[in-house]
């Protein structure tokens, strides 16, 4: 039986509990500004070709 690794938050890199949803963690733990900065940095990286 294969065991899945825990989901990791892309912002703080915490491993989430098996019963915790990433969306709930993001909304409950991170501010709107932190979430917005992450989205902006990922978008810039994709547009600059830094991400595949």
C-alpha positions as CSV (number, residue, x, y, z in Angstrom):
1,X,0.0,0.0,0.0
2,X,1.4,3.4,-1.1
3,X,1.5,6.2,1.4
4,X,1.0,9.7,0.2
5,X,3.2,12.4,1.6
6,X,1.4,15.2,3.4
7,X,0.3,18.2,1.5
8,X,2.7,21.1,2.0
9,X,1.7,24.7,2.1
10,X,3.4,26.6,-0.7
11,X,3.8,29.7,1.4
12,X,5.1,28.5,4.8
13,X,6.1,25.0,3.8
14,X,4.2,23.5,6.8
15,X,2.9,19.9,6.3
16,X,-0.8,19.9,6.7
17,X,-2.7,17.3,8.8
18,X,-4.3,14.6,6.7
19,X,-7.8,16.0,7.4
20,X,-6.9,19.6,6.8
21,X,-7.6,21.2,3.4
22,X,-5.0,23.5,1.8
23,X,-7.6,26.1,1.2
24,X,-8.7,26.2,4.8
25,X,-5.0,26.5,5.9
26,X,-4.3,29.3,3.5
27,X,-7.4,31.3,4.5
28,X,-7.0,30.6,8.2
29,X,-3.3,31.1,8.5
30,X,-2.1,33.6,5.9
31,X,-3.2,37.2,5.4
32,X,-4.7,38.5,2.2
33,X,-1.5,40.5,1.6
34,X,0.7,37.4,1.9
35,X,-1.6,35.4,-0.4
36,X,-1.6,38.3,-3.0
37,X,2.2,38.6,-2.9
38,X,2.6,34.9,-3.5
39,X,0.2,35.0,-6.5
40,X,2.0,38.0,-7.9
41,X,5.4,36.5,-7.5
42,X,4.3,33.2,-9.2
43,X,2.7,35.1,-12.0
44,X,5.8,37.2,-12.6
45,X,8.0,34.1,-12.5
46,X,5.7,32.3,-15.1
47,X,5.7,35.4,-17.4
48,X,9.5,35.7,-17.1
49,X,9.9,32.1,-18.0
50,X,11.4,31.1,-14.6
51,X,8.7,28.5,-14.1
52,X,7.7,25.6,-16.4
